[in-house]
Amino acid sequence: MRLRNIPGAREEMLVNPYVVQNPEEKKGHWQEFFGNNHPIHIEIGMGKGQFIMALAAANPDINYLGIEKYSSVLLRALEKQAELQLPNLRFIRLDAEYATDVFDREEIHRIYLNFSDPWPKDRHAHRRLTSDRFLARYTEFLRSDGYIAFKTDNRELFDFSVETAEQCGWELSAVTYDLHHSPYEEGNFHTEYEDRFSALGKPICRLEMAPAKNLKKN
């Protein structure tokens, strides 16, 4: 899908009060940034923000950070946040490659990956957000009692993610190949893509995965 560039979007990222400036300076100090000791959940590749804003509204005792690398996409979330003004939600314009630059060890309680780019060509497998390369990065800031929740409509990407997680020693749970017709649908917050694909009759796959405890000691 080709993204439409919105004039002024990049400039808005530099002045919008809901976008964290110089996030690398907050590394290890995100609870201080939010002014409380609530758990911190992040969504990597949050798109227009429907999912994370619904979570933030429903869970005021959890802090949320939405991460998106495209300014024109993030702008839509900022417009909605300007209306809602959720105090426990902020955004970071960032490529997932650099997440370890802004989060410290044991700092993040949960990571959400929703409908990530499947990068279907084998030579691009390392770019998938559930590749072994990215799983290794997540262990650098995900808490030992934390986990990743992953959703996708792409069965090939899902199978790849399951296989990669198992090869890397991650513990899988809540695995389903048809989320909306499973017990895990209760309490499930939908994304825009989720609603779109589901309306087309495509089943949604979901899993939760946590790193093996010994990975956290490295």
C-alpha positions as CSV (number, residue, x, y, z in Angstrom):
1,M,0.0,0.0,0.0
2,R,1.4,3.4,-1.0
3,L,1.3,6.0,1.7
4,R,0.1,9.4,0.8
5,N,2.5,12.2,2.0
6,I,0.6,14.9,3.9
7,P,2.3,18.3,3.6
8,G,3.4,19.6,7.0
9,A,3.1,16.3,8.7
10,R,6.8,16.0,9.5
11,E,6.9,19.6,10.8
12,E,3.9,18.8,13.1
13,M,5.8,16.0,14.7
14,L,8.3,18.6,16.0
15,V,5.8,20.7,17.8
16,N,2.9,18.5,18.7
17,P,2.6,18.1,22.5
18,Y,1.7,14.5,22.3
19,V,4.8,13.5,20.4
20,V,7.8,12.8,22.6
21,Q,10.8,14.8,21.4
22,N,14.3,13.3,21.8
23,P,12.9,10.0,23.2
24,E,16.4,8.6,23.6
25,E,16.9,11.0,26.5
26,K,14.0,9.3,28.3
27,K,15.6,5.8,28.2
28,G,15.4,4.4,31.7
29,H,13.2,7.2,32.8
30,W,9.8,6.6,31.2
31,Q,7.9,6.3,34.4
32,E,9.4,9.6,35.5
33,F,8.2,11.0,32.1
34,F,4.6,9.9,32.9
35,G,4.9,11.0,36.5
36,N,3.8,7.7,38.0
37,N,4.9,4.1,38.5
38,H,2.2,2.5,36.2
39,P,3.2,-0.3,33.8
40,I,4.2,0.8,30.3
41,H,2.9,-0.9,27.2
42,I,4.0,0.0,23.7
43,E,2.6,-0.7,20.2
44,I,5.2,-0.9,17.5
45,G,3.8,0.2,14.1
46,M,0.5,1.7,15.5
47,G,-0.8,3.2,12.3
48,K,-3.6,5.6,12.9
49,G,-3.9,4.6,16.5
50,Q,-7.4,3.1,16.9
51,F,-6.1,0.1,18.9
52,I,-3.8,1.9,21.3
53,M,-6.2,4.7,22.0
54,A,-9.0,2.3,22.8
55,L,-6.6,0.5,25.2
56,A,-5.5,3.8,26.8
57,A,-9.1,4.9,27.3
58,A,-10.1,1.6,28.9
59,N,-7.0,1.3,31.1
60,P,-6.1,4.6,32.8
61,D,-3.7,2.8,35.2
62,I,-1.4,1.8,32.4
63,N,0.8,4.1,30.4
64,Y,0.9,3.7,26.6
65,L,3.5,4.7,23.9
66,G,2.5,4.4,20.3
67,I,5.4,4.0,17.9
68,E,5.1,4.8,14.2
69,K,7.7,5.8,11.7
70,Y,5.5,7.5,9.1
71,S,4.6,11.1,10.0
72,S,1.6,11.2,7.6
73,V,0.1,8.1,9.4
74,L,0.9,9.3,12.9
75,L,-0.8,12.6,12.1
76,R,-4.2,10.9,12.1
77,A,-3.7,9.6,15.6
78,L,-2.6,13.0,16.8
79,E,-5.8,14.5,15.5
80,K,-7.8,12.0,17.4
81,Q,-5.7,12.4,20.6
82,A,-6.3,16.1,20.4
83,E,-10.0,15.4,20.9
84,L,-9.6,12.7,23.6
85,Q,-6.6,14.1,25.4
86,L,-5.8,10.8,27.1
87,P,-3.2,11.6,29.8
88,N,-1.7,8.1,29.7
89,L,-0.9,8.1,26.0
90,R,2.0,9.6,24.1
91,F,3.5,8.9,20.7
92,I,7.0,8.4,19.3
93,R,8.0,8.9,15.7
94,L,10.5,6.1,15.3
95,D,11.6,3.2,13.2
96,A,11.4,-0.1,15.1
97,E,15.0,-0.6,14.3
98,Y,16.0,1.9,17.0
99,A,13.7,0.9,19.8
100,T,16.6,-0.2,21.9
101,D,17.9,3.3,21.8
102,V,14.9,4.6,23.7
103,F,14.0,1.8,26.1
104,D,16.2,0.4,28.9
105,R,16.3,-3.1,30.4
106,E,13.1,-4.3,32.2
107,E,11.4,-1.0,31.3
108,I,8.5,-2.2,29.1
109,H,5.8,-4.5,30.4
110,R,4.1,-5.4,27.1
111,I,4.6,-5.0,23.4
112,Y,1.8,-5.1,20.8
113,L,2.6,-6.0,17.2
114,N,-0.5,-5.6,15.1
115,F,-0.7,-6.4,11.3
116,S,3.0,-5.7,10.8
117,D,4.4,-5.6,7.3
118,P,4.8,-9.3,6.3
119,W,7.9,-8.7,4.1
120,P,6.9,-11.7,2.0
121,K,10.2,-12.2,0.1
122,D,12.7,-14.5,1.9
123,R,15.6,-12.1,1.5
124,H,13.6,-9.6,3.6
125,A,12.7,-12.0,6.4
126,H,15.1,-10.2,8.8
127,R,12.9,-7.1,8.5
128,R,9.8,-8.8,9.9
129,L,9.1,-7.6,13.4
130,T,8.9,-11.2,14.6
131,S,12.2,-12.2,13.1
132,D,15.0,-13.5,15.4
133,R,16.8,-10.2,15.0
134,F,13.9,-8.3,16.4
135,L,13.1,-10.8,19.1
136,A,16.6,-10.4,20.4
137,R,16.1,-6.7,20.5
138,Y,12.9,-6.9,22.5
139,T,14.6,-8.9,25.2
140,E,16.8,-5.8,25.8
141,F,13.9,-3.9,27.2
142,L,10.9,-6.2,27.8
143,R,10.4,-7.1,31.5
144,S,11.1,-10.7,32.6
145,D,7.4,-11.0,33.4
146,G,6.3,-9.2,30.2
147,Y,5.2,-10.6,26.8
148,I,4.4,-9.7,23.2
149,A,0.9,-9.9,21.8
150,F,0.9,-10.4,18.0
151,K,-2.0,-10.2,15.5
152,T,-2.0,-10.7,11.8
153,D,-4.3,-11.8,8.9
154,N,-1.2,-13.1,7.1
155,R,-1.0,-16.9,7.7
156,E,2.5,-17.2,6.2
157,L,3.8,-14.5,8.6
158,F,2.0,-16.1,11.5
159,D,3.5,-19.5,10.8
160,F,6.9,-17.9,10.4
161,S,6.5,-16.1,13.8
162,V,5.5,-19.3,15.6
163,E,8.4,-21.2,14.2
164,T,10.9,-18.4,14.9
165,A,9.7,-17.9,18.5
166,E,10.0,-21.6,19.2
167,Q,13.5,-21.7,17.6
168,C,14.6,-18.7,19.8
169,G,13.3,-20.4,22.9
170,W,10.3,-18.1,23.4
171,E,7.3,-19.5,25.3
172,L,4.0,-19.4,23.3
173,S,0.5,-19.1,24.7
174,A,-3.0,-18.0,23.6
175,V,-2.3,-19.2,20.1
176,T,-5.3,-19.0,17.8
177,Y,-5.8,-19.1,14.0
178,D,-9.2,-17.6,14.2
179,L,-9.3,-15.0,16.9
180,H,-12.8,-13.7,16.4
181,H,-14.2,-17.2,16.9
182,S,-12.1,-18.1,19.8
183,P,-12.2,-17.5,23.6
184,Y,-9.5,-14.9,23.2
185,E,-11.9,-12.6,21.3
186,E,-13.3,-11.5,24.7
187,G,-11.6,-8.3,25.7
188,N,-9.9,-8.0,22.3
189,F,-9.6,-4.5,21.0
190,H,-9.8,-4.3,17.2
191,T,-7.5,-2.4,14.9
192,E,-8.6,-0.7,11.7
193,Y,-6.9,-3.4,9.6
194,E,-8.5,-6.1,11.7
195,D,-12.0,-4.8,11.0
196,R,-11.2,-4.5,7.3
197,F,-9.8,-7.9,6.9
198,S,-12.4,-9.6,9.0
199,A,-15.1,-8.0,6.9
200,L,-13.5,-9.7,3.9
201,G,-13.9,-13.0,5.6
202,K,-10.2,-13.4,6.5
203,P,-9.5,-15.1,9.8
204,I,-7.3,-13.2,12.3
205,C,-4.4,-15.1,13.9
206,R,-3.1,-14.1,17.3
207,L,-0.5,-15.3,19.8
208,E,1.3,-14.2,23.0
209,M,4.9,-15.0,23.5
210,A,7.4,-14.4,26.3
211,P,11.1,-14.8,26.3
212,A,12.6,-17.7,28.1
213,K,13.9,-16.6,31.5
214,N,17.5,-17.4,30.7
215,L,17.4,-15.0,27.8
216,K,16.9,-12.2,30.3
217,K,20.1,-12.9,32.1
218,N,22.4,-12.2,29.1
